[in-house]
């Protein structure tokens, strides 16, 4: 599943910018569902696994970036 990590890596910046500007996290799991359904149509187990791992990877990346960010002055 190397595609999963690249997709999560690519979407981490736009989702992070939206989260920083609005203080709300967007529905990234829906985007992950569209991507995997386009790549592998008709495989529901793969769809659910890809969506879950992609969402978890993105949320953890955003929490890590939030925790590592510098405080405002």
FIKOLZA-1660 file (N, C-alpha, C; in steps of 0.1 Angstrom, whole numbers, plus 5000, padded with zeros to 4 digits):
% residues 73
   i   px   py   pz ch aa at
   1 5008 4988 5000  A  X  N
   1 5000 5000 5000  A  X CA
   1 5008 5013 5000  A  X  C
   2 5019 5014 4992  A  X  N
   2 5026 5026 4991  A  X CA
   2 5018 5038 4986  A  X  C
   3 5008 5035 4978  A  X  N
   3 4999 5046 4973  A  X CA
   3 4993 5053 4985  A  X  C
   4 4989 5046 4995  A  X  N
   4 4982 5052 5006  A  X CA
   4 4991 5062 5013  A  X  C
   5 5003 5059 5015  A  X  N
   5 5012 5069 5022  A  X CA
   5 5014 5081 5013  A  X  C
   6 5016 5079 5000  A  X  N
   6 5018 5091 4992  A  X CA
   6 5005 5100 4991  A  X  C
   7 4994 5094 4991  A  X  N
   7 4981 5101 4991  A  X CA
   7 4980 5109 5004  A  X  C
   8 4982 5102 5015  A  X  N
   8 4981 5109 5028  A  X CA
   8 4992 5120 5029  A  X  C
   9 5004 5118 5023  A  X  N
   9 5014 5128 5024  A  X CA
   9 5011 5140 5015  A  X  C
  10 5005 5138 5004  A  X  N
  10 5001 5149 4994  A  X CA
  10 4990 5157 5000  A  X  C
  11 4980 5150 5006  A  X  N
  11 4968 5158 5011  A  X CA
  11 4971 5163 5025  A  X  C
  12 4982 5160 5032  A  X  N
  12 4984 5165 5045  A  X CA
  12 4985 5181 5046  A  X  C
  13 4992 5186 5036  A  X  N
  13 4994 5201 5035  A  X CA
  13 4981 5208 5033  A  X  C
  14 4973 5205 5023  A  X  N
  14 4961 5212 5021  A  X CA
  14 4951 5211 5032  A  X  C
  15 4950 5199 5038  A  X  N
  15 4941 5197 5049  A  X CA
  15 4946 5204 5061  A  X  C
  16 4959 5204 5063  A  X  N
  16 4965 5212 5074  A  X CA
  16 4963 5227 5073  A  X  C
  17 4964 5232 5061  A  X  N
  17 4962 5246 5059  A  X CA
  17 4947 5250 5062  A  X  C
  18 4938 5242 5058  A  X  N
  18 4924 5244 5061  A  X CA
  18 4921 5243 5075  A  X  C
  19 4927 5234 5082  A  X  N
  19 4926 5232 5097  A  X CA
  19 4931 5244 5104  A  X  C
  20 4943 5249 5100  A  X  N
  20 4949 5260 5107  A  X CA
  20 4940 5273 5105  A  X  C
  21 4935 5275 5093  A  X  N
  21 4928 5287 5090  A  X CA
  21 4914 5287 5096  A  X  C
  22 4907 5276 5097  A  X  N
  22 4893 5275 5102  A  X CA
  22 4892 5268 5115  A  X  C
  23 4902 5262 5120  A  X  N
  23 4902 5254 5133  A  X CA
  23 4892 5243 5132  A  X  C
  24 4889 5238 5120  A  X  N
  24 4881 5226 5118  A  X CA
  24 4887 5217 5108  A  X  C
  25 4886 5204 5111  A  X  N
  25 4893 5194 5102  A  X CA
  25 4882 5190 5091  A  X  C
  26 4887 5190 5079  A  X  N
  26 4878 5187 5068  A  X CA
  26 4876 5172 5067  A  X  C
  27 4866 5168 5059  A  X  N
  27 4863 5154 5057  A  X CA
  27 4873 5147 5048  A  X  C
  28 4885 5143 5053  A  X  N
  28 4895 5137 5045  A  X CA
  28 4891 5123 5041  A  X  C
  29 4883 5116 5050  A  X  N
  29 4880 5102 5047  A  X CA
  29 4872 5101 5034  A  X  C
  30 4864 5111 5031  A  X  N
  30 4856 5110 5019  A  X CA
  30 4865 5111 5006  A  X  C
  31 4875 5120 5007  A  X  N
  31 4885 5120 4996  A  X CA
  31 4892 5107 4994  A  X  C
  32 4896 5101 5005  A  X  N
  32 4903 5088 5005  A  X CA
  32 4894 5077 4998  A  X  C
  33 4881 5078 5001  A  X  N
  33 4871 5068 4996  A  X CA
  33 4870 5070 4981  A  X  C
  34 4870 5082 4976  A  X  N
  34 4870 5085 4961  A  X CA
  34 4882 5080 4954  A  X  C
  35 4894 5082 4960  A  X  N
  35 4906 5078 4954  A  X CA
  35 4907 5063 4953  A  X  C
  36 4904 5055 4963  A  X  N
  36 4905 5041 4963  A  X CA
  36 4894 5035 4954  A  X  C
  37 4883 5041 4954  A  X  N
  37 4872 5035 4945  A  X CA
  37 4875 5037 4931  A  X  C
  38 4883 5048 4927  A  X  N
  38 4887 5050 4914  A  X CA
  38 4898 5040 4910  A  X  C
  39 4907 5037 4920  A  X  N
  39 4919 5028 4917  A  X CA
  39 4914 5014 4917  A  X  C
  40 4906 5010 4926  A  X  N
  40 4902 4996 4927  A  X CA
  40 4887 4995 4928  A  X  C
  41 4879 4996 4918  A  X  N
  41 4864 4995 4919  A  X CA
  41 4860 4981 4922  A  X  C
  42 4849 4980 4930  A  X  N
  42 4843 4967 4933  A  X CA
  42 4850 4959 4944  A  X  C
  43 4859 4965 4952  A  X  N
  43 4865 4958 4963  A  X CA
  43 4862 4965 4976  A  X  C
  44 4851 4962 4983  A  X  N
  44 4847 4969 4995  A  X CA
  44 4856 4968 5006  A  X  C
  45 4862 4956 5008  A  X  N
  45 4872 4955 5020  A  X CA
  45 4884 4964 5018  A  X  C
  46 4889 4964 5006  A  X  N
  46 4901 4972 5003  A  X CA
  46 4897 4987 5005  A  X  C
  47 4885 4991 5001  A  X  N
  47 4880 5004 5002  A  X CA
  47 4880 5008 5017  A  X  C
  48 4874 5000 5025  A  X  N
  48 4873 5003 5040  A  X CA
  48 4887 5004 5046  A  X  C
  49 4896 4994 5043  A  X  N
  49 4909 4994 5049  A  X CA
  49 4917 5007 5044  A  X  C
  50 4916 5010 5031  A  X  N
  50 4924 5021 5026  A  X CA
  50 4918 5034 5033  A  X  C
  51 4905 5035 5034  A  X  N
  51 4899 5047 5040  A  X CA
  51 4904 5049 5055  A  X  C
  52 4903 5038 5062  A  X  N
  52 4907 5038 5076  A  X CA
  52 4922 5041 5078  A  X  C
  53 4931 5035 5071  A  X  N
  53 4945 5037 5072  A  X CA
  53 4948 5051 5067  A  X  C
  54 4942 5056 5056  A  X  N
  54 4945 5069 5051  A  X CA
  54 4940 5080 5061  A  X  C
  55 4929 5078 5067  A  X  N
  55 4924 5088 5076  A  X CA
  55 4932 5088 5089  A  X  C
  56 4936 5077 5094  A  X  N
  56 4944 5076 5106  A  X CA
  56 4958 5082 5104  A  X  C
  57 4964 5079 5092  A  X  N
  57 4977 5085 5089  A  X CA
  57 4976 5100 5088  A  X  C
  58 4966 5105 5082  A  X  N
  58 4965 5120 5080  A  X CA
  58 4962 5126 5094  A  X  C
  59 4954 5121 5102  A  X  N
  59 4951 5127 5115  A  X CA
  59 4963 5127 5124  A  X  C
  60 4971 5116 5124  A  X  N
  60 4983 5115 5132  A  X CA
  60 4994 5125 5127  A  X  C
  61 4995 5126 5114  A  X  N
  61 5004 5136 5108  A  X CA
  61 5000 5150 5112  A  X  C
  62 4987 5153 5112  A  X  N
  62 4983 5167 5116  A  X CA
  62 4985 5169 5131  A  X  C
  63 4983 5159 5139  A  X  N
  63 4985 5161 5153  A  X CA
  63 5000 5162 5156  A  X  C
  64 5008 5155 5149  A  X  N
  64 5023 5157 5151  A  X CA
  64 5027 5171 5147  A  X  C
  65 5022 5176 5136  A  X  N
  65 5026 5189 5131  A  X CA
  65 5021 5199 5141  A  X  C
  66 5009 5198 5146  A  X  N
  66 5003 5207 5156  A  X CA
  66 5012 5207 5169  A  X  C
  67 5016 5195 5173  A  X  N
  67 5024 5195 5185  A  X CA
  67 5038 5200 5184  A  X  C
  68 5043 5199 5171  A  X  N
  68 5057 5204 5169  A  X CA
  68 5058 5218 5165  A  X  C
  69 5046 5225 5163  A  X  N
  69 5046 5238 5158  A  X CA
  69 5051 5248 5169  A  X  C
  70 5057 5259 5164  A  X  N
  70 5062 5269 5173  A  X CA
  70 5051 5277 5179  A  X  C
  71 5052 5281 5192  A  X  N
  71 5042 5290 5198  A  X CA
  71 5042 5303 5191  A  X  C
  72 5030 5310 5191  A  X  N
  72 5029 5323 5186  A  X CA
  72 5035 5333 5195  A  X  C
  73 5040 5344 5190  A  X  N
  73 5046 5354 5198  A  X CA
  73 5036 5366 5200  A  X  C
% end
